[in-house]
Amino acid sequence: MPYVDGFIVAVPKGNLDAYKDLARLAGSVWKEYGALSYVECIGDDVPYGDLTSFPRAVQAKDDEVVIFSWITYPSREERDAINAKVMADPRLSMDNWTMPFDGKRMIYGGFKSFLEL
């Protein structure tokens, strides 16, 4: 079963097109280096909860949308190797684009799959 990196970010609505452009580029780079899949989803039914919720987790503001995304890899080891190549790729250098969201509020992590139906 694949290893999965998951991400949640809040993107200002005015930056959504820039985020989509960056996601297309990033996804193509990840896939080029061996990621099995790269998926980006925009929040459609993500209410702000009283205690917990996707918007609350990333401190989403009224003018922001929540993005939920994931990347799959054959294994944790391959994920580590792929991510090292991605991070070194000049196409994703901060010199080439402006961050379309507040990276300090991004939530991310790596997950071992245990069930796939």
C-alpha positions in Angstrom: 0.0 0.0 0.0 1.2 3.5 -0.7 2.8 6.0 1.7 0.9 9.3 1.8 1.8 12.9 2.5 -1.2 15.0 3.4 -1.6 18.8 3.5 -4.2 21.3 4.5 -3.8 25.0 3.7 -5.9 28.2 3.7 -5.6 30.1 0.4 -6.9 33.6 0.0 -9.6 33.6 -2.6 -7.7 36.3 -4.6 -4.7 34.0 -4.8 -6.6 30.9 -5.9 -5.5 31.0 -9.6 -1.9 31.5 -8.5 -2.2 28.5 -6.2 -3.7 26.4 -8.9 -0.8 27.3 -11.2 1.7 26.4 -8.6 -0.1 23.2 -7.8 0.0 22.2 -11.5 3.7 22.8 -11.6 4.4 21.1 -8.3 2.3 18.1 -9.2 4.1 17.6 -12.5 7.5 17.8 -10.7 6.4 15.3 -8.0 5.1 12.9 -10.6 8.2 13.3 -12.7 10.4 12.2 -9.8 8.2 9.2 -9.0 5.1 10.1 -7.0 2.3 7.7 -7.7 -0.4 10.4 -7.5 -0.8 14.1 -6.7 -4.3 15.4 -5.7 -5.5 18.9 -4.8 -9.1 19.5 -3.6 -10.8 22.8 -2.8 -13.1 23.0 0.2 -16.8 22.7 -0.8 -18.5 21.5 2.4 -16.1 22.4 5.2 -18.0 24.3 7.9 -16.1 26.2 10.7 -16.6 24.0 13.7 -17.0 25.0 17.3 -14.0 23.0 18.5 -12.4 21.4 15.5 -12.7 21.6 11.7 -10.5 22.0 8.7 -11.0 25.8 8.6 -10.2 26.1 12.3 -7.1 23.9 12.0 -5.5 26.3 9.5 -7.1 29.4 11.0 -8.9 30.2 7.7 -10.2 33.7 7.4 -13.5 34.7 5.7 -11.7 35.5 2.5 -9.9 32.2 2.3 -10.7 28.7 1.0 -9.4 25.4 2.5 -7.3 23.2 0.3 -6.9 19.5 1.1 -4.2 17.7 -0.8 -2.2 14.5 -0.8 0.7 12.8 -2.6 1.2 9.1 -2.7 4.4 7.2 -3.0 5.4 3.5 -3.3 7.1 3.6 0.2 8.4 6.0 2.9 11.9 5.5 1.6 10.9 6.4 -1.9 9.0 9.4 -0.6 12.1 10.7 1.2 14.2 10.3 -1.9 11.5 11.9 -4.2 11.0 14.8 -1.8 14.8 15.5 -1.7 14.8 15.8 -5.5 11.7 18.0 -5.5 13.0 20.4 -2.9 16.3 20.7 -5.0 14.4 21.3 -8.3 14.9 24.9 -9.5 11.4 25.0 -11.0 10.0 25.2 -7.5 12.6 27.6 -6.1 11.1 30.5 -4.1 13.1 32.8 -6.5 10.6 31.8 -9.3 7.3 32.3 -7.6 5.5 34.0 -4.7 3.9 31.8 -2.0 0.1 32.2 -2.6 -0.7 31.2 1.0 0.6 31.6 4.5 2.9 28.6 4.9 3.0 29.0 8.7 -0.6 27.8 8.9 -0.1 24.8 6.7 -0.7 21.4 8.3 1.2 18.4 6.8 2.4 15.0 7.6 3.3 11.6 6.3 1.1 8.5 6.8 1.5 4.8 6.5 -1.5 3.2 4.7 -3.1 0.4 6.7 -6.3 -0.2 4.7 -7.3 0.2 1.1 -10.6 -1.1 -0.2 
